[in-house]
Amino acid sequence: MDFTETDEQRALRAAVAELGAAYGHTYFLKQARSGGRLTELWQQAGQLGFLGVNLPAEHGGGGAGLYELSLVLEELAAAGCGLLLMVVSPAICGTIIARYGTDAQQQYWLPRLASGSSIMAFGITEPDAGSNSHKLTTVASRSADGWVLNGRKVFISGVDEAEAVLIVGRTTDARTGKLRPALFVVPTDTPGFSYQPLEMDLVAPEKQYLLFLDDVRLPADALIGEESAALLQLFAGLNPERIMAAAMAVGSGRYALGRAVSYARSRVVWDVPIGAHQGIAHPLAQVRIELELARLMMQKAAVLYDLGDDLGAGEAANMAKYAAAEASVRAVDQAVQTLGGSSMTAEVGLASMLASVRATRIAPVSREMILNFVAQHSLGLPKSY
Ligand SMILES: Cc1cc2nc3c(=O)[nH]c(=O)nc-3n(C[C@H](O)[C@H](O)[C@H](O)COP(=O)(O)OP(=O)(O)OC[C@H]3O[C@@H](n4cnc5c(N)ncnc54)[C@H](O)[C@@H]3O)c2cc1C
């Protein structure tokens, strides 16, 4: 077991950190507050090969793994400008298509997702199903030349920026009972597909949408891979989703901690810097420890995933997402406390992070559903629901 990164990984980390520093939290907030997007940063990250670092080299990617992709997101978030859509486009959608897509699907989508010239959103959550994906009601029925999709989705991020959405539905043959999902690529300009923004109380450039699928006609090749293997395909995307959500949370926590430490070193109220008071120093030290622990679990999950151990990666990815959400919530809260009143000013821009890191306790999978998973699968306790 070797806890050191390779020269390539260290160089990638440094290069991403440099790009992040060129944009930073000021850019992120400016775009978020003006209703703008992070397009410039997204495009530059794509041109530098950062967005597709995990995707196969023969399709324009970097040929590395999820470890490298999570490193990219962690460093951007640590610079104050995390790219939420990396969690969905290259991580979930890119992975599923790279592992299970047909040759034609791979040839069309992977170079676009790798370069960042296209974004694919991911839609699983439904208003009535919530965390219970067995209750998904988005249904695909066969037509003479393909599929007709009907359903509703909620909280889907980045649809306005996306060329297509990877929709998790079920076929009419499997419309009830335990979920046997079917995954469809739905271009956002398909007739019958429409979306409405949700008014969220988050300061973030990426927006969430309510989707309406009313008799959306799709060609046969809109179905990703095999209908019968779709549960495997879905899981192949969910571990990367959790690992990337952990990476974004760890990076955001590192960003908040950095701001707090730099303030604690220089702010003098009682003749010494406030960082000399243990009431300020110890909670920051705790945050550092908790972020490091979460990061270690995230890295373990990514390594297991890249080694092809999907089962081991599943447990570790859940634990990493849990730990990273807790650590980042604590980091931002403690940073706000450290900066006192200043933290609440728009100029400092830390208080606006409270809600966004808090969201990582809920999405993409809630803290309680992770605890259910660990109770059942790691501890062998009975299922309660
Ligand atoms: C900012 C943001 C971005 C998002 N982006 C996307 C996206 O791009 N694509 C997408 O598909 N979805 C997205 N989501 C949706 C997200 O994945 C869901 O919000 C999440 O899975 C929880 O579902 P829910 O909100 O319906 O909560 P519910 O399932 O209604 O749960 C409500 C509460 O009850 C708890 N609960 C539910 N069941 C149990 C149980 N059995 N035991 C104990 N507690 C339980 C939950 O943990 C939660 O605390 C996003 C959400 C947010 C906030």
The ligand as an ORCA input file, in Angstrom:
! r2SCAN-3c Opt
* xyz 0 1
  C     -28.456     20.830     -5.448
  C     -29.055     19.524     -5.885
  C     -28.704     18.997     -7.114
  C     -29.269     17.787     -7.549
  N     -28.951     17.315     -8.802
  C     -29.547     16.159     -9.248
  C     -29.289     15.682    -10.572
  O     -28.516     16.278    -11.347
  N     -29.911     14.542    -10.983
  C     -30.776     13.849    -10.179
  O     -31.323     12.829    -10.613
  N     -31.059     14.293     -8.921
  C     -30.468     15.424     -8.431
  N     -30.736     15.887     -7.155
  C     -31.708     15.156     -6.326
  C     -31.066     14.410     -5.160
  O     -30.378     13.288     -5.640
  C     -32.194     14.073     -4.169
  O     -32.576     15.289     -3.553
  C     -31.764     13.067     -3.144
  O     -31.543     11.808     -3.731
  C     -32.805     12.904     -2.020
  O     -34.083     12.686     -2.544
  P     -35.311     13.618     -2.073
  O     -34.848     15.024     -2.085
  O     -36.496     13.254     -2.878
  O     -35.538     13.238     -0.557
  P     -36.556     12.154      0.044
  O     -36.275     10.808     -0.535
  O     -37.933     12.671     -0.023
  O     -36.071     12.130      1.556
  C     -36.378     13.164      2.491
  C     -35.665     12.840      3.799
  O     -36.099     11.565      4.288
  C     -34.974     10.722      4.475
  N     -35.336      9.322      4.147
  C     -35.922      8.851      3.015
  N     -36.027      7.515      3.053
  C     -35.486      7.112      4.230
  C     -35.283      5.850      4.861
  N     -35.637      4.705      4.286
  N     -34.655      5.835      6.082
  C     -34.283      6.989      6.676
  N     -34.448      8.205      6.134
  C     -35.038      8.274      4.930
  C     -33.915     11.241      3.528
  O     -32.621     10.860      3.941
  C     -34.149     12.747      3.622
  O     -33.482     13.240      4.753
  C     -30.182     17.090     -6.711
  C     -30.521     17.632     -5.458
  C     -29.977     18.826     -5.046
  C     -30.366     19.380     -3.697
*
